[in-house]
Amino acid sequence: MAQLPNLDNAPINISSLREQAQRDLGEALDSMRGRKVLVLDPFLSGPLALIAQTSFLKEHGVEQLYHVSADPVQSECKNVLYLVRPRIPLMRQIAAHIQQDNRQQLQKSYSVFFMPRRTIVCEKVLEEEGVIGNVTIRECPLYFIPFDEDVLSLELERSFKETKVEGDTSSLWYIARAIYRLQELYGVIPNVKGKGKAASQVSDILVRMQREQPPPLPSSVKPPEIDTLLLIDRQVDMVTPMCSQLTYEGVIDEFININNGAVELEPSIMGAQPNAQASTRKVKVPLNSSDKLFRELRDLNFAVVGQVLRQKAVSIKQDYSDVTSAENQSISDVKDFVKKLNVLPEITRHVNIAQHLSKFTTKQTFLSRLSMEQTLVEGENYDASFTYVEEMIHKQEQIESVLRLLILLSVTNNGLPKKHFDYLRRELLHSYGFEHMFTLSNLETAGLLIKQETKSNWQAVKKGLKLIPEENDDINPNDISYVFSGYAPLSIRLVQSALRGDWRQSEIIRLLPGSAFERYEKNQEVNTIRRETTSPTESGPGTDARRLIVLVIFIGGVTFAEISALRFLESQEDMKYDFMVATTKLINGTTLVKSLIDDPSAS
């Protein structure tokens, strides 16, 4: 398992979240006494690596670790504990394991822990397979996992599809429960604001939870550690995730795909010399603030990264020249130089990654795509945009790439004219296969690919929220638009609007999907603030010097570029808040589209 991210510099003590998750996991493992085999859902391997090391598992009796697969578990250990998501294919594989053991007349004890929750459907599958009597079924809730010192994730990878396509709102209850657990640690959050249907639903569920079982009062009277909770429904802003991210971390995610705070790269990318005897195993590179150089680079526009790396290399070279040529260098000077040498592996690592990424970012196909994305966001040349998407379909480019632009075209025009809607659907099915009929249905149900029935209000939104600033400087930015080289993420403009206090009065905000709401918590009594009333935080965050903490929760996923935009806001001199970001899942446009592509085997 990977090294746990360092959380020492977090705005609040989120180490306690990791400790709580470790306790929950430890209790699940200890529920089966003695030596045991842990059979893990492959998807959960990464998130659990951010909670506990392999040594932790051994302390709780785990002698062998396997991934759930079609192959039977080859172990003499009599205790087998499965830790899985509630997925039907996983249930069938578990049933096959137990049936295989039964045929061999092996006497074993089985426990199945669902993470985060058990479902009737999965239990029904185990019953139909005739093994439910062999297993003990329990739950092991996995709430917010610290991915970095300012980023938390619930790892609900199907939340967007469940809520927007399948009509399953159980994940919203789970989000509310996770917030409730946060309040047990950090106090009741006094100011709650949100935008979008899912955000409103989560807020309502949270209110009910607090009324039914108020969080315990703190042992001493002190203000809550989190001042404001902002709930953003991903559906309110589907433009941002469909655009190509242009921060360093965002570009890495677009082309290499960051999973659980790390990337896996071929050894050759990291500078390994070709060798017939060399290992072909991929190199796992953690990407979090424990890497000080990555912390400095991750939020920069990718166009600047090479220049920064070059400057650092030149600085070390100059220092080396000074040390070797000077005769009267003090021990202190030499020590300072040696400290600088410690960053050499980090510089080498990121030079290799940046060089690899530049192979993609300098291609004409990528540059022309960026130009088309800008055209779509500006919403001023529909015909050219339509033709571009049509050509992509006929060239049979990667379907996720095509659908990202098609969604952008639909969302920024409030749908497609009927003749274009029918035509592009037909061309997609001819090019990529009629099995994608269900994918197109999912997109339509989620409101991402629809027929145009009313005039688009995108121009008004774009102008009112200044999504396309007149000036943009990627090198020395003065606005969040640098994260997309000219487009300011709509979701982060909403955050700015909410903190300025014009959240409810803005006519522009009302043009976006779902309602905007605001309420104020006091003494654990919920007082909903109507539109006519004022919020106690509208006049500012207070007169003391303490920077207030704002927790922004993205329901349906957040991109790394949006996180970078929030960090940029936080770094501004006039900003009086520190931001924590929480989400159901860290995403990009491709991973979000993939979650909507219908795949019966992933049920």
C-alpha atoms as one frame of an Amber mdcrd trajectory, in Angstrom:
protein
   0.000   0.000   0.000   1.104   3.584  -0.695   2.407   5.982   1.906  -0.387
   7.816   3.685  -0.730  11.519   2.752   0.637  13.975   5.287  -2.250  15.916
   6.854  -0.299  18.141   9.260  -1.042  21.391   7.391  -4.768  20.865   6.934
  -7.045  23.817   7.803  -8.700  21.581  10.400  -7.513  18.395  12.073  -8.669
  15.897   9.455  -6.270  13.308  10.854  -9.134  12.476  13.197 -11.189  11.446
  10.127  -8.521   8.978   9.109  -8.234   7.694  12.671 -12.006   7.173  12.824
 -11.913   5.289   9.507  -9.101   3.117  10.864 -11.168   2.303  13.945 -14.181
   1.367  11.817 -12.035  -0.844   9.589 -10.329  -2.403  12.607 -13.694  -3.253
  14.195 -14.826  -4.906  10.958 -11.675  -7.019  10.796 -11.827  -7.921  14.507
 -15.439  -9.098  14.163 -13.985 -12.315  12.760 -11.671 -13.637  15.436  -8.316
 -15.250  14.781  -6.339 -15.550  11.591  -8.199 -14.532   8.467  -7.989 -14.002
   4.743  -9.135 -10.587   3.493 -10.677 -10.713   0.024 -10.975  -7.157  -1.216
 -13.033  -5.523  -3.936 -10.272  -4.256  -6.320 -11.913  -0.808  -6.449 -11.596
  -0.449  -2.665  -7.899  -1.256  -2.603  -6.877   2.308  -3.461  -9.175   4.150
  -1.014  -8.226   1.788   1.823  -4.537   2.455   1.101  -5.244   6.089   2.061
  -6.536   4.925   5.434  -4.258   2.134   6.600  -0.961   0.458   5.789  -0.441
  -3.279   5.285   0.982  -3.460   8.817  -2.414  -2.306  10.138  -4.120  -5.258
   8.466  -1.609  -7.680   9.964  -2.218  -6.224  13.437  -5.870  -7.189  13.016
  -5.208 -10.792  12.017  -5.067 -10.537   8.226  -2.561 -13.118   7.004  -3.314
 -13.042   3.302  -4.823 -10.433   1.028  -6.608 -11.239  -2.232  -8.753  -9.347
  -4.729 -12.214 -10.613  -5.581 -11.987 -12.317  -8.965 -13.293 -15.339 -10.850
 -10.410 -17.401  -9.467 -11.081 -19.216  -6.169  -9.245 -18.159  -3.002  -6.352
 -20.593  -2.515  -5.768 -20.571   1.240  -5.838 -23.040   4.107  -7.111 -20.313
   6.448 -10.586 -21.146   7.769 -11.793 -17.548   8.117 -12.570 -15.571   4.959
 -13.696 -11.934   5.154 -14.952 -10.173   2.030 -14.896  -6.375   1.927 -16.844
  -5.238  -1.134 -19.111  -2.637  -2.689 -22.737  -3.708  -3.218 -22.294  -4.880
  -6.830 -24.079  -7.856  -8.401 -21.024  -9.238 -10.312 -19.059  -9.283  -7.054
 -21.850 -11.241  -5.361 -21.728 -13.879  -8.086 -17.959 -14.213  -7.733 -18.244
 -14.566  -3.944 -20.955 -17.195  -4.394 -18.708 -19.092  -6.830 -15.889 -19.105
  -4.246 -18.164 -20.525  -1.557 -19.667 -23.111  -3.914 -16.155 -24.231  -4.898
 -15.197 -24.665  -1.224 -18.412 -26.597  -0.569 -17.690 -28.997  -3.429 -14.292
 -29.653  -1.904 -15.976 -30.086   1.512 -13.859 -27.326   3.056 -15.220 -26.068
   6.352 -14.807 -22.286   6.384 -16.450 -19.232   7.963 -17.403 -16.379   5.639
 -18.207 -12.765   6.426 -19.277 -10.252   3.794 -18.883  -6.586   4.737 -20.571
  -4.153   2.405 -18.909  -0.781   1.987 -20.610   1.579   2.411 -23.990  -0.181
   2.797 -25.755  -3.481   2.175 -28.503  -3.705  -0.419 -31.492  -6.005  -0.764
 -30.559  -6.740  -4.386 -27.122  -8.089  -3.447 -28.541 -10.208  -0.629 -31.115
 -11.575  -3.084 -28.310 -12.652  -5.462 -26.532 -14.518  -2.649 -29.859 -16.153
  -1.789 -30.494 -17.190  -5.404 -26.982 -18.672  -5.580 -27.769 -20.744  -2.492
 -24.979 -19.395  -0.280 -26.658 -16.791   1.919 -26.854 -19.312   4.742 -23.066
 -19.663   4.656 -22.239 -15.993   5.192 -22.528 -13.380   7.895 -23.583 -10.086
   6.299 -22.603  -6.754   7.816 -21.794  -3.148   6.860 -18.585  -1.144   7.137
 -19.447   2.477   6.305 -16.598   4.374   4.699 -17.206   8.090   5.095 -14.968
  10.978   4.001 -11.460   9.763   3.143  -8.642  12.362   3.303  -6.986  12.378
  -0.121  -4.912  15.401   0.783  -4.762  18.060   3.447  -7.658  19.983   1.856
  -9.453  17.262  -0.152 -11.916  14.632   1.092 -13.790  12.039  -0.959 -16.588
   9.568  -0.280 -15.565   7.440  -3.288 -19.136   6.964  -4.468 -18.215   6.470
  -8.109 -21.803   5.801  -9.252 -23.484   8.594  -7.301 -24.107  10.848 -10.326
 -25.609   8.066 -12.428 -27.671   6.710  -9.536 -29.270  10.054  -8.735 -29.628
  11.549 -12.231 -30.377   8.455 -14.309 -31.611   5.646 -12.081 -33.566   7.771
  -9.618 -31.753   6.130  -6.684 -31.205   8.787  -4.021 -29.688   6.504  -1.383
 -26.253   8.054  -1.946 -27.703  11.438  -0.930 -28.664   9.972   2.444 -25.119
   8.681   2.731 -23.655  12.127   1.956 -25.869  13.684   4.637 -24.760  10.997
   7.082 -21.113  11.757   6.318 -21.714  15.468   6.997 -23.473  14.554  10.246
 -20.383  12.563  11.254 -18.191  15.562  10.425 -20.287  17.716  12.739 -19.765
  15.233  15.567 -16.041  15.957  15.282 -15.964  19.657  14.400 -19.243  21.083
  15.660 -22.533  21.983  13.974 -21.826  24.089  10.881 -23.753  27.355  11.405
 -24.154  28.476   7.782 -25.430  26.124   5.083 -25.894  27.209   1.483 -26.504
  25.208  -1.635 -27.507  25.136  -5.260 -29.244  22.367  -7.164 -31.812  19.654
  -6.530 -29.389  17.116  -5.030 -27.897  19.796  -2.782 -31.342  20.705  -1.482
 -32.165  17.037  -0.864 -28.957  16.478   1.098 -29.668  19.564   3.188 -33.206
  18.377   3.979 -31.974  14.929   4.990 -29.322  16.489   7.211 -31.953  18.648
   8.911 -34.060  15.570   9.669 -31.055  13.721  11.061 -30.201  16.612  13.373
 -33.769  16.884  14.614 -34.042  13.168  15.280 -30.645  12.886  16.943 -28.900
  16.215  17.654 -25.086  15.973  17.550 -23.549  15.908  21.059 -22.651  19.258
  22.558 -18.888  19.950  22.764 -17.305  19.510  26.185 -16.424  23.198  26.269
 -18.200  26.151  24.717 -16.298  27.053  21.563 -17.218  28.081  18.028 -17.602
  25.335  15.402 -14.429  24.735  13.406 -16.237  24.942  10.052 -18.117  28.210
   9.501 -19.900  27.565   6.200 -21.044  24.538   4.247 -21.594  25.001   0.501
 -23.396  22.182  -1.305 -23.010  22.201  -5.091 -24.974  19.776  -7.258 -22.741
  18.726 -10.165 -25.703  19.010 -12.533 -25.770  22.781 -11.959 -22.474  23.026
 -13.840 -21.858  20.306 -16.417 -19.804  22.619 -18.611 -16.711  22.659 -16.403
 -16.022  18.899 -16.208 -16.462  18.534 -19.968 -13.656  21.043 -20.640 -10.022
  19.915 -20.746  -8.242  20.810 -17.510  -5.071  22.847 -17.998  -3.469  22.901
 -14.549  -0.500  20.586 -14.019  -2.511  18.199 -11.839  -5.472  18.463 -14.194
  -3.397  17.633 -17.272  -1.912  14.614 -15.477  -5.445  13.441 -14.724  -6.657
  14.026 -18.285  -3.879  12.006 -19.956  -2.620   9.562 -17.316  -5.590   9.387
 -14.908  -4.931   9.980 -11.214  -6.324   7.176  -9.054  -6.478   7.491  -5.271
  -3.856  10.231  -5.163  -1.306   8.463  -7.376  -0.467   7.629 -10.984   1.060
   4.472 -12.407   3.657   5.058 -15.108   5.819   2.914 -17.350   9.422   2.729
 -16.063  10.644   4.264 -19.338   8.625   7.430 -18.650  10.423   7.819 -15.331
  13.832   7.620 -16.982  14.597   3.897 -16.644  16.940   2.654 -19.349  15.601
  -0.072 -21.674  16.833  -3.423 -20.421  15.639  -6.897 -21.258  16.015  -7.905
 -17.629  14.434  -4.765 -16.226  11.083  -5.009 -14.488   8.076  -4.150 -16.631
   6.044  -3.364 -13.545   4.634   0.153 -13.558   6.038   2.794 -11.203   3.518
   4.179  -8.727   4.000   7.900  -8.096   2.054   9.492  -5.192   0.679  12.949
  -5.995  -0.184  14.898  -2.873   1.174  17.763  -0.784   3.703  15.473   0.929
   5.692  16.058  -2.279   6.679  19.690  -1.706   7.551  20.326  -5.331   4.248
  18.875  -6.546   2.469  21.073  -4.006   4.128  24.064  -5.689   3.413  22.902
  -9.248   0.007  21.246  -9.146  -2.164  24.365  -9.347  -0.101  26.146 -12.024
  -1.201  26.291 -15.623   0.707  23.533 -17.420   2.296  26.082 -19.764   4.254
  27.470 -16.788   5.444  24.163 -15.296   8.423  23.644 -17.603   9.712  27.147
 -16.859   9.477  26.603 -13.086  11.289  23.252 -13.287  13.994  24.810 -15.449
  14.535  27.623 -12.943  14.879  25.165 -10.071  17.404  23.065 -11.961  19.444
  26.144 -12.895  19.381  27.337  -9.265  20.772  24.033  -7.990  23.417  24.016
 -10.720  24.487  27.536  -9.738  24.619  26.594  -6.054  26.746  23.572  -6.918
  29.146  25.788  -8.844  29.374  28.201  -5.905  30.037  25.443  -3.374  32.739
  23.704  -5.413  34.549  26.918  -6.334  34.488  28.675  -2.946  37.269  27.910
  -0.454  35.746  29.514   2.607  32.305  27.892   2.562  30.957  27.410   6.081
  29.421  24.128   7.257  26.087  25.953   7.391  26.368  26.918   3.703  27.209
  23.334   2.727  24.291  22.057   4.804  21.898  24.423   3.041  23.162  23.189
  -0.316  22.740  19.539   0.678  19.145  20.303   1.654  18.576  21.617  -1.848
  20.021  18.426  -3.293  17.260  16.496  -1.530  14.748  17.901  -4.014  16.698
  16.542  -6.984  14.673  13.285  -7.123  11.446  15.328  -7.057  12.686  17.613
  -9.846  13.735  14.617 -11.938  10.368  12.936 -11.333   8.324  15.935 -12.430
  10.584  16.742 -15.376   9.946  13.206 -16.641   6.180  13.516 -16.103   5.992
  16.969 -17.709   8.043  15.792 -20.682   5.708  12.839 -21.167   2.623  15.068
 -20.953   4.036  17.530 -23.480   3.862  14.773 -26.110   0.070  15.061 -25.832
  -0.368  18.773 -25.184   1.660  19.837 -28.222  -0.317  17.704 -30.678  -2.402
  19.640 -33.159  -5.434  17.473 -32.388  -5.334  18.540 -28.734  -4.802  22.207
 -29.586  -7.692  22.198 -32.052  -9.880  20.531 -29.430  -9.028  23.279 -26.918
  -9.955  25.863 -29.517 -13.292  24.141 -30.120 -13.993  23.896 -26.381 -13.427
  27.652 -26.118 -15.804  28.196 -29.042 -18.439  26.033 -27.342 -18.078  27.826
 -24.008 -18.364  31.181 -25.741 -21.486  29.790 -27.432 -21.219  32.017 -30.460
 -20.602  29.644 -33.399 -23.054  26.751 -33.245 -22.609  25.636 -36.864 -18.827
  25.244 -36.568 -19.219  23.352 -33.295 -21.827  21.007 -34.753 -19.625  20.275
 -37.776 -16.617  19.562 -35.554 -18.553  17.013 -33.468 -20.006  15.456 -36.611
 -16.496  14.965 -38.055 -15.283  13.379 -34.796 -18.091  10.830 -35.017 -17.317
   9.994 -38.648 -13.615   9.558 -37.778 -14.698   7.229 -34.963 -12.610   9.033
 -32.391 -12.771   7.753 -28.811 -16.438   7.788 -27.818 -15.809   9.430 -24.424
 -14.009  12.267 -26.200 -16.896  12.695 -28.645 -19.537  12.647 -25.923 -17.705
  15.282 -23.877 -17.944  17.770 -26.744 -21.485  16.693 -27.606 -22.553  17.345
 -24.000 -20.856  20.754 -24.128 -22.732  21.531 -27.337 -26.057  20.504 -25.805
 -25.619  22.166 -22.401 -24.453  25.531 -23.770 -27.372  25.630 -26.236 -30.077
  24.275 -23.933 -30.255  21.239 -26.173 -29.938  20.525 -29.881 -32.473  21.375
 -32.582 -34.604  18.277 -33.249 -33.107  17.532 -36.669 -29.549  17.722 -35.277
 -30.506  15.754 -32.165 -31.933  12.881 -34.222 -29.127  13.024 -36.797 -26.223
  12.901 -34.304 -27.872  10.108 -32.307 -28.249   8.070 -35.491 -24.643   8.721
 -36.572 -23.322   7.775 -33.132 -25.150   4.455 -33.169 -23.922   3.671 -36.689
 -20.316   4.507 -35.768 -20.048   2.986 -32.300 -22.712   0.289 -32.226 -26.366
   0.072 -31.292 -25.475  -1.065 -27.760 -24.904   2.639 -27.070 -28.632   3.273
 -27.439 -28.813   2.876 -23.664 -25.882   5.278 -23.206 -27.722   7.946 -25.203
 -30.832   7.278 -23.132 -28.779   7.800 -19.952 -27.456  11.117 -21.252 -30.962
  12.272 -22.145 -32.372  11.250 -18.748 -29.545  13.134 -17.009 -30.367  16.235
 -19.071 -26.985  16.222 -20.810 -28.156  15.505 -24.355 -31.640  16.830 -25.035
 -33.831  18.356 -27.710 -33.911  22.123 -27.733 -37.328  23.364 -26.633 -36.585
  26.853 -25.294 -33.999  29.510 -26.013 -30.645  29.022 -24.333 -29.784  31.248
 -21.375 -26.078  30.389 -21.532 -25.106  33.801 -22.923 -26.773  35.520 -19.971
 -25.077  33.164 -17.500 -21.703  33.561 -19.203 -21.924  37.334 -19.142 -23.494
  37.671 -15.690 -20.914  35.457 -13.952 -17.986  36.683 -16.101 -17.076  33.192
 -17.184 -14.974  34.526 -20.072 -12.896  37.439 -18.708 -11.662  40.024 -21.189
  -8.072  39.409 -20.101  -6.442  36.144 -19.044  -2.854  35.612 -17.919  -1.816
  32.000 -17.436   1.671  32.917 -16.193   0.731  35.557 -13.614  -2.985  34.933
 -13.119  -5.314  37.371 -11.447  -8.468  35.299 -11.933  -9.515  31.660 -11.634
  -9.984  31.503 -15.432  -6.300  30.526 -15.766  -7.166  26.909 -14.842  -8.853
  26.558 -18.259  -6.812  29.245 -20.057  -9.684  31.680 -20.443 -12.765  30.029
 -18.929 -13.634  30.570 -15.258 -15.305  27.436 -13.838 -18.987  28.200 -13.302
 -19.074  26.163 -10.085 -16.343  28.285  -8.493 -18.066  31.499  -9.599 -21.049
  30.158  -7.625 -18.811  29.747  -4.577 -17.609  33.346  -4.977 -21.198  34.533
  -5.293 -22.277  32.633  -2.183 -19.452  34.106  -0.091 -20.184  37.632  -1.308
 -23.717  37.312   0.002 -25.644  37.724  -3.274 -26.465  34.021  -3.440 -30.254
  34.322  -3.373 -30.866  37.727  -4.927 -28.986  37.059  -8.172 -31.217  36.604
 -11.204 -28.315  34.865 -12.937 -28.134  32.177 -10.252 -31.836  31.499 -10.788
 -31.198  30.702 -14.448 -29.160  27.651 -13.444 -30.766  24.244 -12.705 -32.235
  23.742  -9.241 -33.023  26.163  -6.451 -30.578  28.119  -4.320 -31.103  27.886
  -0.580 -29.605  29.077   2.661 -30.184  28.288   6.313 -28.642  29.109   9.624
 -28.010  26.688  12.487 -28.050  27.944  16.056 -27.939  25.952  19.280 -28.676
  22.818  17.238 -32.066  24.264  16.247 -32.575  24.546  12.513 -33.816  27.938
  11.359 -34.417  28.068   7.626 -33.712  31.493   6.210 -36.154  32.601   3.573
 -35.174  34.673   0.617 -36.414  37.883   2.244 -34.201  37.524   5.320 -30.506
  38.153   5.693 -27.689  35.822   6.641 -25.445  36.568   9.627 -22.420  36.073
   7.390 -23.473  38.420   4.602 -21.672  41.328   6.199 -18.403  39.402   6.186
 -16.647  36.684   8.095 -16.238  38.601  11.327 -13.951  41.168  12.865 -11.389
  38.808  14.353  -8.222  37.788  12.523  -9.184  34.120  12.336  -9.718  32.864
   8.790 -13.005  31.017   8.664 -13.239  27.538   7.184 -15.572  26.934   4.240
 -16.371  23.332   3.333 -17.419  23.035  -0.318 -19.058  19.697  -1.132 -19.531
  18.744  -4.785 -22.352  16.209  -5.125 -21.602  14.184  -8.250 -17.872  14.823
  -8.510 -15.231  17.551  -8.705 -12.290  18.098 -11.050  -8.738  18.906 -10.035
  -8.984  22.189 -11.954 -11.879  23.306  -9.741  -9.862  22.444  -6.634  -6.967
  24.506  -8.033  -9.332  27.428  -8.615 -10.433  27.326  -4.963  -6.809  27.213
  -3.811  -6.115  30.244  -5.998  -8.973  32.150  -4.352  -7.692  31.136  -0.930
  -4.233  32.541  -1.753  -5.534  36.033  -2.576  -4.701  38.789  -0.095  -8.290
  39.922   0.356  -9.632  36.387   0.910 -10.831  35.792   4.476 -11.589  32.095
   4.136  -9.735  28.794   3.954 -11.345  26.120   1.787 -11.837  22.428   2.352
 -13.122  20.462  -0.650 -15.214  17.324  -0.295 -16.829  15.284  -3.028 -18.535
  12.046  -3.901 -15.699  11.314  -6.340 -12.693  13.006  -7.965 -13.523  13.081
 -11.674 -12.718  14.451 -15.087 -14.975  14.642 -18.120 -13.900  11.242 -19.400
 -14.468   9.360 -16.139 -17.845  11.066 -15.675 -18.932  10.130 -19.202 -17.688
   6.555 -18.693 -19.920   6.240 -15.644 -22.889   7.001 -17.912 -21.943   4.552
 -20.657 -24.253   1.615 -20.161 -22.390  -1.541 -19.162 -24.606  -4.370 -17.886
 -21.602  -6.184 -16.358 -21.008  -3.230 -14.029 -24.437  -3.458 -12.407
